[in-house]
Amino acid sequence: ADGQQLQSLLHAADVEPLLVANAEAPTTSKLRILGGNQQIARLDVEHTAPRPPAAYAALLAHVESVLPSVAAMVLSDYAKGVLTPEMCHQLIALARARGIPVLVDPKNRDFSRYAGATTICPNLAELSLALGENTTDQEHLLERAQELVTRLGLRYLTVTMSDKGIAVLWPDARHHAPAVARQVFDVSGAGDTVIAVLALCAAHGVDLPAAAALANLAAGIVIGKVGTVPVTRAELLEAVRALTAPPGKILDLPQLVDRITAWRRAGDRIVFTNGCFDLLHVGHVTLLEQCKALGDRLIIGINSDASVRGLKGPARPIIGEVERARLLSALSVADAVVIFDAPTPIELIRATRPDVLVKGGDYTTATVVGAEDVQSWGGRVELVPLVEGFSTTRIVERMTAGDRDRQAQQTQH
């Protein structure tokens, strides 16, 4: 039943299923147990013993029949008894004879079975086992790993390092593709995603640094979702656009909505806060730093000059809206700054639909504009403590008090 379901799923995804049936073993199935959105356990039904010789012969025959139309081969070794040393050697030899790149996702600690592949893609734990090293020293492992490239006749070695990104190793050189920070919901399928994207790139002649960067982006999308899910072409394109978007941060609402769409495609968590931000001070900066820590992208809504006058009186703002926006956009924590004319940002909040809405600790959830809206679509409201003694009003009062004192002294003289 599981085998038939797998075949149906492959057909539905427009993938030709060249499967080998074996009545003596079940099709591997995995039952994931979730707590909220986090995986807490997994139950596997599987058979890991070697298969009958006829099954291996049938698999090789299938592979040989499709090789003329294949641009890349992936050996995804789950240590379930299929990719024996002999089978790996035969598959790699078939591919190399036709100049087809072979990418291996290893589970066995003996990497010699993968000799001659284009690349092997272990994570740090798998690499440590293969090297016989009981250490978490990343630099030491990577130095030792470069020896494997020559010893196994690889073109290069690709090491996934979780939140540290991907390292591509040659015998005498190394390239590091840093990870793009994402909120992690489920790491299921992240390694499969990396090797799938690397294989896609290898099939199309994409250079390694670009391939590693693209694989990082794809893995970032996957870990931001619950369950094992594919990355769509549209999602990957949006992630690339978001990463290469123009550096400008001061946006109008349509531009902001487009930017948010790209961020969401990339799996980013959106944080929103707002205020007048007149006379930017350390209290403002601390608030914004706390906001950014709650997600991936921070949108800052600022009241226009007209809006500030309506709220604070005709003497405010002291700094114009354009200058205030420029000051805020210069902060590293700010990803977008948008000016709004209304007394409150409610329409802006509804248009941007942030995941987290943040205000200072002088508010309560009940008094935060947009709180009910954000909560209605599954977002949350956060109140962060203010830095005591800092406010624009106090700064203005101190400045005007100083002016009065100087005027009084001049009058006395």
C-alpha positions as CSV (number, residue, x, y, z in Angstrom):
1,A,0.0,0.0,0.0
2,D,2.8,2.4,0.9
3,G,4.6,1.6,-2.3
4,Q,1.5,2.2,-4.4
5,Q,0.9,5.5,-2.6
6,L,4.5,6.6,-3.3
7,Q,4.0,5.7,-7.0
8,S,0.8,7.8,-7.1
9,L,2.5,10.8,-5.4
10,L,5.4,10.7,-7.9
11,H,3.0,10.5,-10.8
12,A,1.0,13.5,-9.4
13,A,4.3,15.5,-9.1
14,D,5.1,14.6,-12.8
15,V,8.0,12.4,-11.8
16,E,8.5,9.2,-13.7
17,P,8.8,6.5,-10.9
18,L,11.4,4.0,-11.9
19,L,10.7,1.8,-8.9
20,V,11.8,-1.8,-8.2
21,A,9.3,-3.9,-6.4
22,N,10.4,-6.3,-3.6
23,A,7.7,-8.3,-1.9
24,E,10.0,-9.3,0.9
25,A,10.4,-5.8,2.4
26,P,8.1,-2.9,3.2
27,T,8.4,0.6,1.6
28,T,10.0,2.8,4.3
29,S,7.4,5.0,6.0
30,K,7.9,7.6,8.7
31,L,5.3,8.9,11.2
32,R,6.3,12.2,12.7
33,I,4.8,13.3,16.1
34,L,4.5,17.0,16.5
35,G,4.1,19.1,19.6
36,G,2.6,22.4,18.3
37,N,4.7,23.1,15.3
38,Q,7.8,21.2,16.6
39,Q,8.7,17.6,15.8
40,I,9.3,15.7,19.0
41,A,9.5,12.1,17.8
42,R,9.4,9.9,14.7
43,L,8.3,6.3,14.2
44,D,9.8,4.5,11.2
45,V,8.7,1.3,9.5
46,E,11.6,0.0,7.5
47,H,13.7,-3.0,6.3
48,T,17.5,-2.4,6.3
49,A,18.8,-5.9,5.3
50,P,20.4,-6.3,1.8
51,R,17.9,-6.9,-1.0
52,P,17.9,-10.0,-3.3
53,P,20.4,-9.9,-6.2
54,A,17.5,-9.7,-8.7
55,A,16.4,-6.4,-7.1
56,Y,19.9,-4.9,-7.5
57,A,20.1,-6.1,-11.1
58,A,16.7,-4.6,-11.9
59,L,17.7,-1.2,-10.3
60,L,20.9,-1.1,-12.4
61,A,18.9,-1.9,-15.5
62,H,16.5,0.9,-14.8
63,V,19.4,3.4,-14.3
64,E,21.1,2.3,-17.5
65,S,17.9,2.8,-19.5
66,V,17.5,6.4,-18.5
67,L,21.1,7.6,-18.4
68,P,21.1,9.0,-21.9
69,S,18.5,11.6,-20.8
70,V,20.0,12.3,-17.3
71,A,22.0,15.4,-16.4
72,A,22.8,14.6,-12.8
73,M,22.6,11.6,-10.4
74,V,21.9,11.8,-6.7
75,L,22.7,8.9,-4.4
76,S,20.7,9.5,-1.3
77,D,22.0,6.9,1.1
78,Y,19.5,6.4,4.0
79,A,21.3,3.2,5.1
80,K,18.3,1.1,4.3
81,G,20.2,-1.7,2.5
82,V,19.9,-0.5,-1.1
83,L,23.1,1.5,-1.6
84,T,25.6,-1.2,-0.8
85,P,29.3,-0.6,-1.5
86,E,29.1,-2.6,-4.8
87,M,25.9,-0.8,-5.9
88,C,27.5,2.6,-5.2
89,H,30.6,1.7,-7.2
90,Q,28.5,0.5,-10.1
91,L,26.2,3.5,-10.2
92,I,29.1,6.0,-9.9
93,A,31.0,4.1,-12.7
94,L,28.0,4.3,-15.0
95,A,27.5,8.0,-14.5
96,R,31.2,8.8,-14.8
97,A,31.4,6.9,-18.1
98,R,28.9,9.4,-19.5
99,G,30.3,12.5,-17.8
100,I,27.3,12.8,-15.5
101,P,27.9,14.5,-12.1
102,V,27.1,12.3,-9.1
103,L,26.2,13.9,-5.8
104,V,26.0,11.7,-2.6
105,D,24.0,12.3,0.6
106,P,25.8,9.9,2.9
107,K,24.6,8.0,5.9
108,N,27.4,5.3,6.1
109,R,30.5,6.3,8.0
110,D,32.7,4.5,5.4
111,F,32.9,7.1,2.6
112,S,35.1,4.8,0.5
113,R,31.9,3.3,-1.1
114,Y,31.3,6.7,-2.6
115,A,34.8,7.0,-4.2
116,G,34.7,8.6,-7.6
117,A,31.6,10.7,-7.0
118,T,31.6,14.3,-8.0
119,T,30.8,15.4,-4.4
120,I,29.7,14.0,-1.1
121,C,27.5,16.2,1.1
122,P,27.8,15.2,4.8
123,N,26.8,17.3,7.7
124,L,29.3,18.0,10.5
125,A,28.2,15.0,12.5
126,E,28.4,12.6,9.5
127,L,31.8,14.0,8.6
128,S,33.1,13.5,12.1
129,L,32.1,9.8,12.0
130,A,33.7,9.3,8.6
131,L,36.9,10.8,9.8
132,G,36.9,8.9,13.1
133,E,37.1,12.2,15.0
134,N,35.3,12.6,18.3
135,T,35.3,16.4,18.2
136,T,33.0,19.3,17.5
137,D,35.9,21.5,16.4
138,Q,34.6,22.7,13.1
139,E,37.9,24.1,11.8
140,H,39.7,20.9,12.6
141,L,37.1,18.8,10.8
142,L,37.1,20.9,7.7
143,E,40.9,20.7,7.5
144,R,40.8,16.9,7.8
145,A,38.0,16.8,5.3
146,Q,40.1,18.3,2.6
147,E,42.2,15.1,2.7
148,L,39.1,13.1,1.6
149,V,38.8,15.0,-1.6
150,T,42.1,13.6,-2.9
151,R,41.8,10.2,-1.2
152,L,38.4,9.4,-2.7
153,G,38.9,11.0,-6.1
154,L,36.1,13.6,-5.5
155,R,35.9,16.8,-7.5
156,Y,35.0,18.6,-4.2
157,L,33.4,17.9,-0.8
158,T,30.3,19.8,0.4
159,V,29.7,20.1,4.2
160,T,26.5,21.4,5.6
161,M,27.0,23.2,8.9
162,S,23.4,24.1,10.1
163,D,23.2,27.8,11.0
164,K,26.8,28.2,9.8
165,G,25.9,27.6,6.2
166,I,27.8,25.4,3.7
167,A,31.5,24.8,3.1
168,V,32.7,23.7,-0.3
169,L,36.2,22.0,0.0
170,W,38.8,21.3,-2.7
171,P,42.2,19.7,-1.8
172,D,43.9,23.2,-1.5
173,A,41.0,25.6,-1.3
174,R,37.7,26.3,0.5
175,H,34.6,28.4,-0.1
176,H,32.1,29.3,2.7
177,A,28.5,30.1,1.8
178,P,26.9,31.6,5.0
179,A,23.4,30.6,6.0
180,V,20.6,33.1,5.8
181,A,19.0,33.5,9.3
182,R,15.6,31.9,9.6
183,Q,13.2,30.9,12.3
184,V,13.3,27.1,12.5
185,F,10.0,25.2,12.7
186,D,11.1,21.8,11.3
187,V,14.5,20.7,10.0
188,S,12.9,17.7,8.2
189,G,14.1,17.6,4.6
190,A,16.7,20.4,4.9
191,G,19.6,18.1,3.9
192,D,17.5,16.6,1.0
193,T,16.7,20.1,-0.2
194,V,20.4,21.1,-0.2
195,I,21.5,18.2,-2.3
196,A,18.5,18.6,-4.6
197,V,19.4,22.2,-5.4
198,L,23.1,21.3,-5.7
199,A,22.2,18.6,-8.2
200,L,20.0,21.0,-10.1
201,C,22.9,23.5,-10.3
202,A,25.4,20.8,-11.3
203,A,23.1,19.7,-14.1
204,H,23.0,23.2,-15.5
205,G,26.6,24.1,-15.0
206,V,26.1,26.6,-12.2
207,D,29.4,27.4,-10.5
208,L,29.9,26.1,-6.9
209,P,29.7,29.4,-4.9
210,A,26.4,30.3,-6.5
211,A,25.1,26.8,-6.1
212,A,26.0,26.7,-2.4
213,A,24.3,30.1,-1.9
214,L,21.2,28.9,-3.7
215,A,21.1,25.7,-1.6
216,N,21.3,27.7,1.6
217,L,18.3,29.8,0.5
218,A,16.3,26.7,-0.3
219,A,17.1,25.0,3.0
220,G,16.1,28.3,4.8
221,I,12.7,28.1,3.1
222,V,12.2,24.4,4.1
223,I,13.1,24.8,7.8
224,G,10.6,27.7,8.1
225,K,7.7,25.2,7.3
226,V,6.2,22.4,9.2
227,G,6.8,18.9,7.8
228,T,8.7,17.7,4.8
229,V,7.7,19.9,2.0
230,P,9.3,20.8,-1.4
231,V,10.6,24.2,-2.4
232,T,8.8,25.6,-5.4
233,R,10.4,27.5,-8.2
234,A,8.4,30.6,-7.3
235,E,9.5,30.4,-3.6
236,L,13.2,30.1,-4.6
237,L,12.9,33.0,-7.1
238,E,11.3,35.2,-4.4
239,A,14.0,34.3,-1.9
240,V,16.7,35.3,-4.5
241,R,14.9,38.6,-5.2
242,A,14.6,39.4,-1.5
243,L,18.3,38.7,-1.0
244,T,19.3,40.9,-4.0
245,A,16.7,43.6,-3.5
246,P,17.9,47.2,-3.8
247,P,19.3,48.5,-0.6
248,G,16.8,51.3,-0.3
249,K,14.8,51.0,2.9
250,I,12.4,54.0,2.7
251,L,9.4,52.7,0.9
252,D,5.8,53.7,0.1
253,L,3.0,51.2,0.9
254,P,2.9,49.4,-2.5
255,Q,6.7,49.0,-2.5
256,L,6.6,47.7,1.1
257,V,3.9,45.2,0.3
258,D,6.0,43.9,-2.6
259,R,9.0,43.6,-0.4
260,I,7.0,41.8,2.3
261,T,5.8,39.3,-0.3
262,A,9.4,38.5,-1.2
263,W,10.4,38.2,2.5
264,R,7.5,35.8,3.2
265,R,8.4,33.7,0.3
266,A,11.8,33.4,1.8
267,G,10.3,32.3,5.1
268,D,11.0,35.6,7.0
269,R,9.1,36.5,10.2
270,I,7.8,40.1,9.9
271,V,8.0,42.5,12.9
272,F,6.2,45.9,12.9
273,T,6.5,48.9,15.3
274,N,5.6,52.5,14.9
275,G,6.0,56.0,16.4
276,C,7.0,59.6,15.7
277,F,10.7,59.0,16.4
278,D,11.3,62.7,16.7
279,L,14.8,63.5,17.9
280,L,16.1,59.9,17.7
281,H,17.7,58.9,21.0
282,V,19.0,55.8,22.8
283,G,15.6,54.8,24.0
284,H,14.4,54.6,20.4
285,V,17.4,52.6,19.4
286,T,17.1,50.1,22.3
287,L,13.4,49.6,21.4
288,L,14.2,48.9,17.8
289,E,17.0,46.5,18.7
290,Q,14.5,44.6,20.9
291,C,12.0,44.6,18.0
292,K,14.5,43.1,15.5
293,A,15.3,40.3,18.0
294,L,11.7,39.1,17.7
295,G,11.8,38.2,14.0
296,D,13.7,38.4,10.7
297,R,12.5,41.7,9.2
298,L,11.7,44.9,11.0
299,I,9.3,47.4,9.5
300,I,9.2,50.8,11.2
301,G,6.2,53.0,10.6
302,I,6.7,56.7,11.3
303,N,4.0,59.4,11.6
304,S,4.2,62.1,8.9
305,D,4.8,65.7,9.9
306,A,1.0,66.4,9.6
307,S,0.2,63.4,11.7
308,V,2.8,64.4,14.4
309,R,1.3,67.9,14.6
310,G,-2.1,66.5,15.1
311,L,-0.8,64.3,18.0
312,K,1.8,66.6,19.6
313,G,0.8,70.1,18.7
314,P,2.0,72.8,16.2
315,A,5.6,72.9,17.6
316,R,6.3,69.3,16.6
317,P,7.9,67.6,14.9
318,I,11.3,69.1,15.4
319,I,12.8,66.9,12.7
320,G,11.0,66.5,9.4
321,E,9.6,63.2,8.2
322,V,12.1,62.8,5.4
323,E,15.0,63.3,7.8
324,R,13.5,61.1,10.4
325,A,13.0,58.3,7.8
326,R,16.6,58.7,6.7
327,L,18.0,58.5,10.2
328,L,15.9,55.3,10.9
329,S,16.9,53.7,7.6
330,A,20.6,54.1,8.6
331,L,20.1,51.7,11.5
332,S,21.2,48.2,10.8
333,V,18.2,46.7,12.6
334,A,15.8,48.5,10.2
335,D,14.7,46.6,7.1
336,A,12.0,49.0,5.9
337,V,10.7,52.5,6.9
338,V,7.3,53.7,5.8
339,I,5.7,57.1,6.5
340,F,1.9,57.2,7.2
341,D,-0.4,60.2,7.4
342,A,-3.2,58.9,9.6
343,P,-3.3,59.4,13.4
344,T,-2.8,55.7,13.9
345,P,-1.1,53.0,11.8
346,I,-4.2,50.7,11.7
347,E,-4.5,50.7,7.9
348,L,-0.8,50.2,7.5
349,I,-0.9,47.2,9.9
350,R,-3.8,45.7,8.0
351,A,-2.0,46.1,4.7
352,T,1.3,44.6,5.9
353,R,-0.1,41.9,8.3
354,P,3.0,41.6,10.5
355,D,3.7,38.4,12.5
356,V,4.7,40.4,15.5
357,L,3.4,43.9,16.6
358,V,5.7,45.7,19.1
359,K,5.1,48.7,21.4
360,G,6.9,50.0,24.4
361,G,6.1,48.9,28.0
362,D,4.1,52.1,28.6
363,Y,1.3,50.4,26.6
364,T,-1.0,47.5,27.5
365,T,-2.1,45.0,24.9
366,A,-5.6,46.5,25.1
367,T,-4.3,50.0,24.1
368,V,-2.0,48.9,21.3
369,V,-3.6,49.9,17.9
370,G,-3.9,46.9,15.7
371,A,-3.5,44.3,18.4
372,E,-6.8,42.6,17.7
373,D,-6.1,42.5,14.0
374,V,-2.7,41.0,14.4
375,Q,-4.0,38.4,16.8
376,S,-6.8,37.5,14.4
377,W,-4.4,36.3,11.8
378,G,-2.3,34.3,14.2
379,G,0.3,37.0,15.0
380,R,1.3,38.2,18.5
381,V,1.7,41.5,20.4
382,E,4.9,42.1,22.3
383,L,5.5,44.9,24.9
384,V,9.1,45.7,25.5
385,P,10.5,47.7,28.4
386,L,11.5,51.3,27.8
387,V,14.8,52.9,28.8
388,E,14.1,55.1,31.7
389,G,14.9,58.8,31.5
390,F,14.8,59.0,27.7
391,S,12.0,60.6,25.7
392,T,11.8,63.3,23.0
393,T,9.6,65.4,25.3
394,R,12.2,65.3,28.1
395,I,15.0,66.2,25.7
396,V,12.9,69.2,24.4
397,E,12.1,70.3,28.0
398,R,15.8,70.2,29.0
399,M,16.7,72.1,25.9
400,T,14.1,74.8,26.5
401,A,15.0,75.0,30.2
402,G,18.6,75.6,29.2
403,D,17.6,78.3,26.8
404,R,15.6,80.0,29.6
405,D,18.5,79.8,32.0
406,R,20.9,81.4,29.4
407,Q,18.4,84.2,28.7
408,A,18.0,84.9,32.4
409,Q,21.7,85.1,32.8
410,Q,22.1,87.4,29.9
411,T,19.3,89.7,31.3
412,Q,21.1,89.9,34.7
413,H,24.3,91.0,33.0
